[in-house]
Amino acid sequence: MADRFFPNVLPDFVPETTQHEQQEIGDTLIKLLSMPYSSLSQHFKRTALDLKETVTLETWGITSQKVSDFTLYCGSLGTAFLLFKSYQLTNNTNDLSLCLAIVDACNSASLSSRDATFLCGRAGVCALGAVAAKYSGNQESLNHYLTPFREIKLSRDLPDELLYGRAGFLWACFFLNKHLGEGTIPSTTTRAVVDEIIKNGRALGKKGGGSPLMFEWYGEKYWGAAHGLAGIIYVLMDTELKPDEAEDVKSTLRYMIRNRFPGGNYPASEQDRKSDVLVHWCHGAPGIALTLVKAAEVFGDDEFLEAAVDAAEVVWNRGLLKRVGICHGISGNAYVFLSLYGKTGNVKFLYRAKAFACFLLDQAHKLISKGEMHGGDRPYSLFEGIGGMAYLFLDMIEPLGSRFPAYEL
């Protein structure tokens, strides 16, 4: 199990110091952690923008602007999303223009796709295209993307999960409404999807196990963010739930909390209650912690916040993974602390996010080059590679505004 993560020997806290005091420090990681945050955030910014250029070159420039994988998860749309994030922070219109150019190529590549989610389907292309067009002031382009989005039809055999299912389409709807205005995608559309998800979850929940809601993906009853309960529930909480639906959501989360591992981590699935191995956003404590923070915000229940804090301890102790990415790497795990910092204002969580991010800043390239850290099967992608690290560093500039990409709205 330990071969999945580096032992966390990071100090529990490192106070910020003056520039003179930093010169006395030999360890580069400790020196980073001791920087005043105003200086460190500029360091994150410079590195993030350099990484953005590298990612763009490798996924767009060197490929002669050809799209082999259009998805946001590991394909070209992830580069466009990173450029959009950079534009939001820097107001660099070149980033926005390049974002739109990549979206346009992804649009052509996705025309025959039947996948309808934000992360892995055509909904992501159309939603990001419409939003980027709005920021560029191009109404014609906005309509060019919004019209086909509104024409997306969900098949009856679609799963309910986030990456390929109804929850992933629903998230795209909420993304559009956030940036283009409430009602852009009408509540009649989103409510129909919510109704179907709740109906399916209740039907499987009634078949036993004790949870009011349960879902399957390829026969497996997953718990995590990518394919299971945590991801579906997170998106459901972005809508106005009926009282009985809210109770089912809360009771499902309580079921998960009751049945977590003794050490605080969560099973990957209903069928796999003994393998306490995965500490990822996709499976395990990190993704579930983000959902619990959301539940604490939506329902105001301290039990969910307490459970999120417990899950964050697992991430601190076992989440310094030997991978760099957002989905199953250090970059994604750092967002647990950012989310808790945003919710609680407790600087302990900001420090822990900073510690994970500084570990990447100081060590990632060296460890990848030595073969001690996995750079991702798609090494420049948003969810597996250094694209995700760049996105995290951009979020570290203004941590209270951070959002886990394509999960936290």
ZITA-V639046 format. One record per residue. N is the residue number from 1. RES is the residue in one small letter. D_LAST is the distance of its C-alpha to the last C-alpha in Angstrom with 2 decimals. Layout:
# ZITA-V639046
n=N res=RES d_last=D_LAST
n=N res=RES d_last=D_LAST
This chain:
# ZITA-V639046
n=1 res=m d_last=32.66
n=2 res=a d_last=32.90
n=3 res=d d_last=33.18
n=4 res=r d_last=29.44
n=5 res=f d_last=28.61
n=6 res=f d_last=30.35
n=7 res=p d_last=31.88
n=8 res=n d_last=29.89
n=9 res=v d_last=32.61
n=10 res=l d_last=30.32
n=11 res=p d_last=31.62
n=12 res=d d_last=29.98
n=13 res=f d_last=29.77
n=14 res=v d_last=31.07
n=15 res=p d_last=31.76
n=16 res=e d_last=31.15
n=17 res=t d_last=34.49
n=18 res=t d_last=36.26
n=19 res=q d_last=36.95
n=20 res=h d_last=40.55
n=21 res=e d_last=39.61
n=22 res=q d_last=37.25
n=23 res=q d_last=40.27
n=24 res=e d_last=41.91
n=25 res=i d_last=39.19
n=26 res=g d_last=39.93
n=27 res=d d_last=36.98
n=28 res=t d_last=34.35
n=29 res=l d_last=31.43
n=30 res=i d_last=32.68
n=31 res=k d_last=33.23
n=32 res=l d_last=29.60
n=33 res=l d_last=28.52
n=34 res=s d_last=31.06
n=35 res=m d_last=29.96
n=36 res=p d_last=28.85
n=37 res=y d_last=25.09
n=38 res=s d_last=25.65
n=39 res=s d_last=27.75
n=40 res=l d_last=25.63
n=41 res=s d_last=22.50
n=42 res=q d_last=24.74
n=43 res=h d_last=25.84
n=44 res=f d_last=22.33
n=45 res=k d_last=21.86
n=46 res=r d_last=25.16
n=47 res=t d_last=24.61
n=48 res=a d_last=21.12
n=49 res=l d_last=22.59
n=50 res=d d_last=25.61
n=51 res=l d_last=23.66
n=52 res=k d_last=21.69
n=53 res=e d_last=25.15
n=54 res=t d_last=26.43
n=55 res=v d_last=23.62
n=56 res=t d_last=24.07
n=57 res=l d_last=27.81
n=58 res=e d_last=27.86
n=59 res=t d_last=25.50
n=60 res=w d_last=26.50
n=61 res=g d_last=29.66
n=62 res=i d_last=31.79
n=63 res=t d_last=30.92
n=64 res=s d_last=32.41
n=65 res=q d_last=29.10
n=66 res=k d_last=29.41
n=67 res=v d_last=26.59
n=68 res=s d_last=27.55
n=69 res=d d_last=24.09
n=70 res=f d_last=21.57
n=71 res=t d_last=18.54
n=72 res=l d_last=15.41
n=73 res=y d_last=16.18
n=74 res=c d_last=19.58
n=75 res=g d_last=20.70
n=76 res=s d_last=20.89
n=77 res=l d_last=17.51
n=78 res=g d_last=16.13
n=79 res=t d_last=18.41
n=80 res=a d_last=17.19
n=81 res=f d_last=13.53
n=82 res=l d_last=15.09
n=83 res=l d_last=17.17
n=84 res=f d_last=14.41
n=85 res=k d_last=12.83
n=86 res=s d_last=16.44
n=87 res=y d_last=17.05
n=88 res=q d_last=14.30
n=89 res=l d_last=16.09
n=90 res=t d_last=19.63
n=91 res=n d_last=19.99
n=92 res=n d_last=22.13
n=93 res=t d_last=22.70
n=94 res=n d_last=24.26
n=95 res=d d_last=20.96
n=96 res=l d_last=19.57
n=97 res=s d_last=22.84
n=98 res=l d_last=22.85
n=99 res=c d_last=19.30
n=100 res=l d_last=20.60
n=101 res=a d_last=23.79
n=102 res=i d_last=22.17
n=103 res=v d_last=20.00
n=104 res=d d_last=23.33
n=105 res=a d_last=25.03
n=106 res=c d_last=22.33
n=107 res=n d_last=22.72
n=108 res=s d_last=26.43
n=109 res=a d_last=26.04
n=110 res=s d_last=23.75
n=111 res=l d_last=25.94
n=112 res=s d_last=27.64
n=113 res=s d_last=24.69
n=114 res=r d_last=24.29
n=115 res=d d_last=20.96
n=116 res=a d_last=18.23
n=117 res=t d_last=14.89
n=118 res=f d_last=12.16
n=119 res=l d_last=13.34
n=120 res=c d_last=17.00
n=121 res=g d_last=17.93
n=122 res=r d_last=18.74
n=123 res=a d_last=15.66
n=124 res=g d_last=13.78
n=125 res=v d_last=16.72
n=126 res=c d_last=16.92
n=127 res=a d_last=13.30
n=128 res=l d_last=13.19
n=129 res=g d_last=16.77
n=130 res=a d_last=16.27
n=131 res=v d_last=13.58
n=132 res=a d_last=15.75
n=133 res=a d_last=18.77
n=134 res=k d_last=17.54
n=135 res=y d_last=17.23
n=136 res=s d_last=20.63
n=137 res=g d_last=22.13
n=138 res=n d_last=23.34
n=139 res=q d_last=23.32
n=140 res=e d_last=25.42
n=141 res=s d_last=23.09
n=142 res=l d_last=20.11
n=143 res=n d_last=22.30
n=144 res=h d_last=23.41
n=145 res=y d_last=20.00
n=146 res=l d_last=18.85
n=147 res=t d_last=22.18
n=148 res=p d_last=22.13
n=149 res=f d_last=18.58
n=150 res=r d_last=20.00
n=151 res=e d_last=22.95
n=152 res=i d_last=21.26
n=153 res=k d_last=23.02
n=154 res=l d_last=22.03
n=155 res=s d_last=25.13
n=156 res=r d_last=26.47
n=157 res=d d_last=26.71
n=158 res=l d_last=23.04
n=159 res=p d_last=21.69
n=160 res=d d_last=18.78
n=161 res=e d_last=16.89
n=162 res=l d_last=13.75
n=163 res=l d_last=15.59
n=164 res=y d_last=18.15
n=165 res=g d_last=17.77
n=166 res=r d_last=16.56
n=167 res=a d_last=13.30
n=168 res=g d_last=12.47
n=169 res=f d_last=13.59
n=170 res=l d_last=11.74
n=171 res=w d_last=8.30
n=172 res=a d_last=9.85
n=173 res=c d_last=10.94
n=174 res=f d_last=7.80
n=175 res=f d_last=6.72
n=176 res=l d_last=10.28
n=177 res=n d_last=10.43
n=178 res=k d_last=7.91
n=179 res=h d_last=10.08
n=180 res=l d_last=13.31
n=181 res=g d_last=13.60
n=182 res=e d_last=13.60
n=183 res=g d_last=16.14
n=184 res=t d_last=15.79
n=185 res=i d_last=15.44
n=186 res=p d_last=17.56
n=187 res=s d_last=17.15
n=188 res=t d_last=20.28
n=189 res=t d_last=18.62
n=190 res=t d_last=15.58
n=191 res=r d_last=17.99
n=192 res=a d_last=20.42
n=193 res=v d_last=18.06
n=194 res=v d_last=17.14
n=195 res=d d_last=20.90
n=196 res=e d_last=21.78
n=197 res=i d_last=19.49
n=198 res=i d_last=20.86
n=199 res=k d_last=24.36
n=200 res=n d_last=24.27
n=201 res=g d_last=22.96
n=202 res=r d_last=25.65
n=203 res=a d_last=28.33
n=204 res=l d_last=27.92
n=205 res=g d_last=27.49
n=206 res=k d_last=30.84
n=207 res=k d_last=32.58
n=208 res=g d_last=32.67
n=209 res=g d_last=31.07
n=210 res=g d_last=30.02
n=211 res=s d_last=26.32
n=212 res=p d_last=25.60
n=213 res=l d_last=22.97
n=214 res=m d_last=23.59
n=215 res=f d_last=22.70
n=216 res=e d_last=24.52
n=217 res=w d_last=23.88
n=218 res=y d_last=27.26
n=219 res=g d_last=29.02
n=220 res=e d_last=27.10
n=221 res=k d_last=25.26
n=222 res=y d_last=22.48
n=223 res=w d_last=20.58
n=224 res=g d_last=17.98
n=225 res=a d_last=14.43
n=226 res=a d_last=15.62
n=227 res=h d_last=18.17
n=228 res=g d_last=18.47
n=229 res=l d_last=17.86
n=230 res=a d_last=15.08
n=231 res=g d_last=12.73
n=232 res=i d_last=13.93
n=233 res=i d_last=13.77
n=234 res=y d_last=10.20
n=235 res=v d_last=9.32
n=236 res=l d_last=12.26
n=237 res=m d_last=11.10
n=238 res=d d_last=8.48
n=239 res=t d_last=11.80
n=240 res=e d_last=14.98
n=241 res=l d_last=17.09
n=242 res=k d_last=20.84
n=243 res=p d_last=22.68
n=244 res=d d_last=24.15
n=245 res=e d_last=20.92
n=246 res=a d_last=19.32
n=247 res=e d_last=22.52
n=248 res=d d_last=22.33
n=249 res=v d_last=18.83
n=250 res=k d_last=20.13
n=251 res=s d_last=23.40
n=252 res=t d_last=21.90
n=253 res=l d_last=20.06
n=254 res=r d_last=23.40
n=255 res=y d_last=25.21
n=256 res=m d_last=23.23
n=257 res=i d_last=23.87
n=258 res=r d_last=27.54
n=259 res=n d_last=27.93
n=260 res=r d_last=26.38
n=261 res=f d_last=28.90
n=262 res=p d_last=31.24
n=263 res=g d_last=29.78
n=264 res=g d_last=26.26
n=265 res=n d_last=24.71
n=266 res=y d_last=23.65
n=267 res=p d_last=25.41
n=268 res=a d_last=23.98
n=269 res=s d_last=25.28
n=270 res=e d_last=27.42
n=271 res=q d_last=30.41
n=272 res=d d_last=30.06
n=273 res=r d_last=30.54
n=274 res=k d_last=32.79
n=275 res=s d_last=31.14
n=276 res=d d_last=29.28
n=277 res=v d_last=28.41
n=278 res=l d_last=24.79
n=279 res=v d_last=22.43
n=280 res=h d_last=19.55
n=281 res=w d_last=15.86
n=282 res=c d_last=17.22
n=283 res=h d_last=19.99
n=284 res=g d_last=20.80
n=285 res=a d_last=19.74
n=286 res=p d_last=16.81
n=287 res=g d_last=14.37
n=288 res=i d_last=15.87
n=289 res=a d_last=15.60
n=290 res=l d_last=11.79
n=291 res=t d_last=12.09
n=292 res=l d_last=14.85
n=293 res=v d_last=13.10
n=294 res=k d_last=10.59
n=295 res=a d_last=13.87
n=296 res=a d_last=15.57
n=297 res=e d_last=13.21
n=298 res=v d_last=13.45
n=299 res=f d_last=17.12
n=300 res=g d_last=18.49
n=301 res=d d_last=20.56
n=302 res=d d_last=21.86
n=303 res=e d_last=22.71
n=304 res=f d_last=19.15
n=305 res=l d_last=18.69
n=306 res=e d_last=22.13
n=307 res=a d_last=21.36
n=308 res=a d_last=18.29
n=309 res=v d_last=20.72
n=310 res=d d_last=23.29
n=311 res=a d_last=21.06
n=312 res=a d_last=20.29
n=313 res=e d_last=24.09
n=314 res=v d_last=24.34
n=315 res=v d_last=21.87
n=316 res=w d_last=23.94
n=317 res=n d_last=27.17
n=318 res=r d_last=26.46
n=319 res=g d_last=23.26
n=320 res=l d_last=24.94
n=321 res=l d_last=25.10
n=322 res=k d_last=27.47
n=323 res=r d_last=24.73
n=324 res=v d_last=22.57
n=325 res=g d_last=19.45
n=326 res=i d_last=15.85
n=327 res=c d_last=16.62
n=328 res=h d_last=19.86
n=329 res=g d_last=20.63
n=330 res=i d_last=20.61
n=331 res=s d_last=17.69
n=332 res=g d_last=15.27
n=333 res=n d_last=17.18
n=334 res=a d_last=16.87
n=335 res=y d_last=13.18
n=336 res=v d_last=14.61
n=337 res=f d_last=16.52
n=338 res=l d_last=13.92
n=339 res=s d_last=11.76
n=340 res=l d_last=15.11
n=341 res=y d_last=16.16
n=342 res=g d_last=13.31
n=343 res=k d_last=14.24
n=344 res=t d_last=17.99
n=345 res=g d_last=18.95
n=346 res=n d_last=21.39
n=347 res=v d_last=22.50
n=348 res=k d_last=23.55
n=349 res=f d_last=20.03
n=350 res=l d_last=19.63
n=351 res=y d_last=23.00
n=352 res=r d_last=22.11
n=353 res=a d_last=19.08
n=354 res=k d_last=21.56
n=355 res=a d_last=24.21
n=356 res=f d_last=22.35
n=357 res=a d_last=21.27
n=358 res=c d_last=24.87
n=359 res=f d_last=26.32
n=360 res=l d_last=24.62
n=361 res=l d_last=25.68
n=362 res=d d_last=29.21
n=363 res=q d_last=29.81
n=364 res=a d_last=27.65
n=365 res=h d_last=29.81
n=366 res=k d_last=33.01
n=367 res=l d_last=32.13
n=368 res=i d_last=31.02
n=369 res=s d_last=34.23
n=370 res=k d_last=36.31
n=371 res=g d_last=34.81
n=372 res=e d_last=33.60
n=373 res=m d_last=29.90
n=374 res=h d_last=28.37
n=375 res=g d_last=26.71
n=376 res=g d_last=25.18
n=377 res=d d_last=26.84
n=378 res=r d_last=24.94
n=379 res=p d_last=25.28
n=380 res=y d_last=23.36
n=381 res=s d_last=20.39
n=382 res=l d_last=16.73
n=383 res=f d_last=16.57
n=384 res=e d_last=20.25
n=385 res=g d_last=21.65
n=386 res=i d_last=21.70
n=387 res=g d_last=18.95
n=388 res=g d_last=16.60
n=389 res=m d_last=18.80
n=390 res=a d_last=18.57
n=391 res=y d_last=14.77
n=392 res=l d_last=15.14
n=393 res=f d_last=17.93
n=394 res=l d_last=16.04
n=395 res=d d_last=13.48
n=396 res=m d_last=16.67
n=397 res=i d_last=17.91
n=398 res=e d_last=15.71
n=399 res=p d_last=14.58
n=400 res=l d_last=13.28
n=401 res=g d_last=10.61
n=402 res=s d_last=9.75
n=403 res=r d_last=6.68
n=404 res=f d_last=8.00
n=405 res=p d_last=8.02
n=406 res=a d_last=7.09
n=407 res=y d_last=6.17
n=408 res=e d_last=3.80
n=409 res=l d_last=0.00
